[in-house]
Amino acid sequence: MKSRSRPSSAPSLGGSPATTRRPAGASRSNTDAQARLQQAAPASPAEAEARGWWEKATDWASDQVGAAAEAVGETWDAASDAARRTWQLVSDTDVDWDDDRVELSTDLDAVLPVLPESLREAVTLGGQDPAANRVSATLDRKTGAVRLDVPDLELAGTSIGGFAVESLVLAGLSIEVRDAGALAGEAAEGTAAAEVLGWLQGDDKAKAGNGATLRVASVRATGVVGPGGEKAALIEIRDLVVDARSKEGGLLPGAGGPEGVQASFSVGSVNVVAGEAGDAAVGQLALAGLSADLDAERGEARASLDALDARDVRAAGASLGDASLRDLSADLRSRTGGVPASLDDVRGSASLGAAAAHGLVAGRTSLDSAEVDRARVSRDASGTAFSAGAAGLDGLEAHGFALDRARAEGVSGKVGARSTRARVRRASARGIEGDTVGVEDLRASGLLFDVQNDFGYVGAFAGEASAKGMRIDDSTIGEARIVGLDTGTARHDSGNVSRGSLRSAEARDVSVQGNHADALEAKGLSWNARPKRFQLDAEQLGVEGADIESLGIEKGEARGFRYLNDRAGNRLGIDAVSARGVRAGDEKAGVTAGAARVSRLDARETDESLRVGIGEARAERVRAHAPAGQLAAGAAGLKNLDVRKTGEDLRVHLDEAAAENLSGDYREPARKAKARPASAAAPSKAGVPSQGTGGRAAPGRTSPKLDIPKLAGLVDDADLRAHIPLRAGEIGPATVAEGTALRAEARVRGGEVDPAGTRVRASKELDGPAWVGVRGAYLEDGEKGGLKVRADLSGMVDLDVTDSLPGGRDELPRKLSDLAALASPADKASGAAKAKATGGGAKAAAPGKAAAAAKKPAKPSPVDLAGATVDARVGLAGGFAAGGVSGVLDRERATDNRVDVHAEGSGRLVVDFVRMLVRSLKFDTSGARGSAGKVSAGGAHVEIDRSGGATAATGSVGSVRVQDLDLRR
């Protein structure tokens, strides 16, 4: 044994320290230590003490091995062999000491023979470098520490703790035990180890504290197989440091449990290649900068990891291409100050710089990549808070759902016993595809989610969100955007209560079940829903380019929208509605309006009634079209419409309705008259066979009948001029020359015919018998207050022809209505019956003469009605009643109820008037009954043409106005 220096107070194996001391720092060299130890007497007292210590230690080791051997029936030779191996170790050990320190060094192959057989069989040293497998120990009395250093260690075929290792290369191994004497405690009492440790402990030395530290510069293990089948082709560890302390003076916790342990751990890097554990496997796993600190007494723990990388990971049927972590740290403590009993007792925080994973496949779920940056989790008495700078997903597919890309930034929140809240500063997603839902691009900012457990409240807020290319079933939205969404639902005894608001929302290129809108817009939305009650309000609603079934709107807007549904029914209110380019119907029949406005719309509906009110409505450039024609109005409107329906009872009140600049046309195709068979012809009562319809209404149709006398009674004043061409030929005893026409004039004042302005003139005198000519006819006052008709003759005195007119009267009445009554069919029939009763009138023709007359062709009419024209200016006044409609004509201006009429025998009729005015209009028909305070129509021009066999009507009206309309059905 080589000795370089010796302590002045080495331990005495007899139990008392030696009295010989050397000055501190003194040393002595001896290069042949083995030879000196074999001599009978030591060279000095210090060497004798050292030799005695080793001998005592050898005796102790022999006793321990002997006892174990005796227990298993071994012989004393085993103990002698152990002693021999121990002495060999002493012989190969270098020793260097002084007053406070002892250093020993030797080769591990010299230590192995001293180890128990089970450990010797498990360890096989390797390596060819002579410097490898060298071990040194330092015992420091001043600090009470023992330190073991192994610069290089190579093992082959090693089995440690159930793990088998083909090759193990370890460099820079260092084990330091502080306060080694206290560490041994009573376990080493009465042994050589107790002597040595007691010497180390001392009584007057400064202590470095209890515990132990393990340091390893690097470890490389290949072919690792664990007891549970775990495998690793390669495990590399660098810069490993483990430090443990105990408040009870030992390395391990004492009877007080783990609360007294303090420990720290750090490793520069760990690399695992081709690792397997059960059904889990990893191609490569790398750790860098891992460290941890534990203080069980105070209940505190800290850990950090600079980096973790893994690739080709498989576990539980799932696989992962690669994954990484960066800058992971945790600072935790126990709420109770010791070891936490559960997770609820843990407080502290953890943070993660970055994490990423790629190529995840788990069943029908796959993920190209996922990542998170700057994540943090903290827990205190109020709950657990979390945050992340950014997070993202790429290429997600799961059970029919696909996502190309998703990102979130500024994620934060807190989970507590009573509430949970989460925020997302900005989020986006792209390429969302599901069975019924799809979104090309989705973006949101200012997201907030709030859950209050006490009230069962769940809320959400979005500062702004937008989407492109949305699909929900068969509905699509090109673009959509919302701003300021705030909504929530709370639990209530009678059911959930929901409320929400939305600052604005818009959508473009919207298609729903075949309906389309270029744009939809809403501002200031709010809603409130609870059991049996729903309320929706909006400051503004808008639409552009809408095509909804048979309704089209270029642009529309509603302001002050209110809707309420509750037990009382439905209520709808709108302050104002405006629209332009409105279309209803289709190309065959419909209505269009260039612009429309409605104000103060209110509707209420219950199970039994409906009420609709409109303050004011107006439409401009209105056009209605149908196969028969079209109608246009420059503008139309109404004021204060009130519609009420209760059961079958309908009531309508309207303060005013008006239309301006009306125009239109009407086309009715000609009806073909069905010709009767010749055999079906039957003689008329007059003995003349019927000639088909003869221009009358076709069978099966009822032509409307005008009450001519009543209409005539409305004429207050009139001026009429007529031009009636006559055909050349004979009219009775007179002869009509070619080109002859009648010019008639009539004048009505105060509802009576004015004889001074009423006469008929022939453009050419009609030749009568002999020298008499007929120039026309005129009226004159009768002797009884009536009117007489005189023929204007030449060659003789004018004749009174009044009694030869229909009715056989000697004077005609002055009232126009009475004159019209004489010309009406009913009056003619009564006159014919009267004439027959008095024997007057034409005699009945004999049957033979009647048959002969029936064979004669009918003579053409001498009057050419097709060329006739009538121009009249008529002033109407008074009351009227016809077909359940009655009213009173009124006149506010001189032009009111004055009509200009132009009629042509060809079937053309033109009517013009400045204004028609009716007051106190009433109607009572099978469809409805009601009244109107005032009805007016002005600036009218109407043309009706039946010349082609079909009816064609065109016209225009400057304005139509109805006031105080009440209708009941």
Stockholm file with secondary structure:
# STOCKHOLM 1.0

chainA/1-969         MKSRSRPSSAPSLGGSPATTRRPAGASRSNTDAQARLQQAAPASPAEAEARGWWEKATDWASDQVGAAAEAVGETWDAASDAARRTWQLVSDTDVDWDDDRVELSTDLDAVLPVLPESLREAVTLGGQDPAANRVSATLDRKTGAVRLDVPDLELAGTSIGGFAVESLVLAGLSIEVRDAGALAGEAAEGTAAAEVLGWLQGDDKAKAGNGATLRVASVRATGVVGPGGEKAALIEIRDLVVDARSKEGGLLPGAGGPEGVQASFSVGSVNVVAGEAGDAAVGQLALAGLSADLDAERGEARASLDALDARDVRAAGASLGDASLRDLSADLRSRTGGVPASLDDVRGSASLGAAAAHGLVAGRTSLDSAEVDRARVSRDASGTAFSAGAAGLDGLEAHGFALDRARAEGVSGKVGARSTRARVRRASARGIEGDTVGVEDLRASGLLFDVQNDFGYVGAFAGEASAKGMRIDDSTIGEARIVGLDTGTARHDSGNVSRGSLRSAEARDVSVQGNHADALEAKGLSWNARPKRFQLDAEQLGVEGADIESLGIEKGEARGFRYLNDRAGNRLGIDAVSARGVRAGDEKAGVTAGAARVSRLDARETDESLRVGIGEARAERVRAHAPAGQLAAGAAGLKNLDVRKTGEDLRVHLDEAAAENLSGDYREPARKAKARPASAAAPSKAGVPSQGTGGRAAPGRTSPKLDIPKLAGLVDDADLRAHIPLRAGEIGPATVAEGTALRAEARVRGGEVDPAGTRVRASKELDGPAWVGVRGAYLEDGEKGGLKVRADLSGMVDLDVTDSLPGGRDELPRKLSDLAALASPADKASGAAKAKATGGGAKAAAPGKAAAAAKKPAKPSPVDLAGATVDARVGLAGGFAAGGVSGVLDRERATDNRVDVHAEGSGRLVVDFVRMLVRSLKFDTSGARGSAGKVSAGGAHVEIDRSGGATAATGSVGSVRVQDLDLRR
#=GR chainA/1-969 SS CEESCCCTTCCCTTSSCCSCCCCTTCCCCBSCHHHHHHSSSCSSHHHHHHHHHHHHHHHHHHHHHHHHHHHTTCCHHHHHHHHHHHHHHHHTCEEEECSSEEEEEEEHHHHGGGSCHHHHHHCCBCCSCTTTTEEEEEEETTTTEEEEEEEEEEEEEEEETTEEEEEEEEEEEEEEEESHHHHHGGGGTTSHHHHHHHHHHCSSSCCCCSEEEEEEEEEEEEEEECTTSCEEEEEEEEEEEEEEEETTSSSSCCTTCGGGEEEEEEEEEEEEEEEEETTEEEEEEEEEEEEEEEETTTTEEEEEEEEEEEEEEEETTEEEEEEEEEEEEEEEEETTSSSCSSGGGEEEEEEEEEEEEEEEEETTEEEEEEEEEEEEEEEETTEEEEEEEEEEEEEEEETTEEEEEEEEEEEEEEECSSEEEEEEEEEEEEEEECSSEEEEEEEEEEEEEEEETTTTEEEEEEEEEEEEEEEETTEEEEEEEEEEEEEEEECCTTSCEEEEEEEEEEEEEEEETTEEEEEEEEEEEEEEEETTEEEEEEEEEEEEEEEETTEEEEEEEEEEEEEEEETTEEEEEEEEEEEEEEEEECSSSEEEEEEEEEEEEEEEECSSEEEEEEEEEEEEEEEEEETTEEEEEEEEEEEEEEEEEETTEEEEEEEEEEEEEEEEEEEECCCCCCCCCGGGCCBCTTSCBCCTTTTSCCTTCCCCCCCHHHHHHTEEEEEEEEEEEBCSEEETTEEECTTCEEEEEEEEETTEECGGGCEEEEEEEEECSTTCEEEEEEEEECTTSSEEEEEEEESSCCEECGGGSTTCCSSBCSBHHHHHHHHSHHHHHHHHHHHHHTTCSCCCCCHHHHHHHHHSCCCCCSBCGGGCEEEEEEEECEEEEETTEEEEECCSSTTBTEEEEEEETTSEEEEEEEEEEEEEEEEECSSCEEEEEEEEEEEEEEEEECTTSSEEEEEEEEEEEEEEEEEEC
#=GC SS_cons         CEESCCCTTCCCTTSSCCSCCCCTTCCCCBSCHHHHHHSSSCSSHHHHHHHHHHHHHHHHHHHHHHHHHHHTTCCHHHHHHHHHHHHHHHHTCEEEECSSEEEEEEEHHHHGGGSCHHHHHHCCBCCSCTTTTEEEEEEETTTTEEEEEEEEEEEEEEEETTEEEEEEEEEEEEEEEESHHHHHGGGGTTSHHHHHHHHHHCSSSCCCCSEEEEEEEEEEEEEEECTTSCEEEEEEEEEEEEEEEETTSSSSCCTTCGGGEEEEEEEEEEEEEEEEETTEEEEEEEEEEEEEEEETTTTEEEEEEEEEEEEEEEETTEEEEEEEEEEEEEEEEETTSSSCSSGGGEEEEEEEEEEEEEEEEETTEEEEEEEEEEEEEEEETTEEEEEEEEEEEEEEEETTEEEEEEEEEEEEEEECSSEEEEEEEEEEEEEEECSSEEEEEEEEEEEEEEEETTTTEEEEEEEEEEEEEEEETTEEEEEEEEEEEEEEEECCTTSCEEEEEEEEEEEEEEEETTEEEEEEEEEEEEEEEETTEEEEEEEEEEEEEEEETTEEEEEEEEEEEEEEEETTEEEEEEEEEEEEEEEEECSSSEEEEEEEEEEEEEEEECSSEEEEEEEEEEEEEEEEEETTEEEEEEEEEEEEEEEEEETTEEEEEEEEEEEEEEEEEEEECCCCCCCCCGGGCCBCTTSCBCCTTTTSCCTTCCCCCCCHHHHHHTEEEEEEEEEEEBCSEEETTEEECTTCEEEEEEEEETTEECGGGCEEEEEEEEECSTTCEEEEEEEEECTTSSEEEEEEEESSCCEECGGGSTTCCSSBCSBHHHHHHHHSHHHHHHHHHHHHHTTCSCCCCCHHHHHHHHHSCCCCCSBCGGGCEEEEEEEECEEEEETTEEEEECCSSTTBTEEEEEEETTSEEEEEEEEEEEEEEEEECSSCEEEEEEEEEEEEEEEEECTTSSEEEEEEEEEEEEEEEEEEC
//
